């Protein structure tokens, strides 16, 4: 067993770039959406809240895989423009995980004590200043564990782009399987694949921990 | 008023005026038709049982709570309204920000910003709201922190200080903004008994300097007697009794006030 590492592992890693690109595209989009939608959900304006709520529930409440199929295959038929499958996959990942992460943002913003906002008002800060200088820095610390979790989920979620024929690591592993049908090979291929995802997730774990440590400056742990 | 009396009285300038102010939360009327003038430099203590409306009075002035009806003026300007062609319209955020800079507040729970050092707690608003340079803001902050006896704590974070120290920082933070009216909302109520004295001393110091108008909600009757020019007893959303500290605290007229004060005497 594990005798084919020289050929299997490089072949799987041939999809690494696509996996990482899908992750980065999805993550940038997801976190942007999370902040906008999360803050919109705490807005005093009912219309802003309403639009954000519909978006979040729509993308949380439907399957990521079906969203990918929709963006890759149905969307081009409905719209006057075409979209590469990579964009379709990234879009589905970003919107779906963004919807989840927006709940983390919303929860964290609401968890900052009301007195903090009142203190900012008493110092005559504008609403924007209050958000940026008082509420968000404190909310950020509360969001980190949840957002770190989302990042790892998103990384693993990228394996679904295999279904819309993007040549990521999972895609390559499945090609290997079709040409190496012995049971031993199957074990080998998917063990490598699992390990690669695990190793990719490690930096995210450490990054989250490091950020949490930095953000807890001055805040008592009691 | 006779001419003679007018000449004897020094000209007193109204800085805060409540006109027929009502406040209700749903069906619950918290303040019923409040009319109150506070004069420049005056120290007014508000006492009364919880739920009597005293906190609402100062929270409305800090623009944390909007009156249900009536008007509030500060330094000659409407607070919650603005005049457009002689008519009163609800104030917008821009107007509120313009007027609210004249007011500062210290809270029961201190509400320091936990993610900022003591120095930054005191310089953040001066820099970003008043537009002071970093150096100017630091200098001003240091002065005020000296005044409250905490200039050696500038690099610490709020969680590293005792409750009494945190509250003194909160007072300094508010002073740095140089408000014309300072509001104190039961600022010693959350403190351990042995820490109450240091905070009250700081407030007395500031009060003795004279210029700043103060409205203080307190359950410390000795403190009210020492600091206040006038004491208001709030009961059920109304000013039930008012006068000098002597009038109100030593010489209560109504049974309600007598029984309210009696609770403090028995605690001595």
Interface residues (C-beta under 8 A of the other chain):
Chain A: X113 X115 X116 X118 X119 X120 X121 X122 X123 X124 X125 X126 X127 X129 X133 X134 X137 X138 X141 X215 X217 X218 X219 X220 X222
Chain B: X62 X63 X64 X93 X97 X100 X101 X103 X104 X105 X107 X109 X111 X112 X113 X114 X115 X116 X117 X124 X125 X128 X129 X157 X158 X159 X160 X170 X173 X174 X177
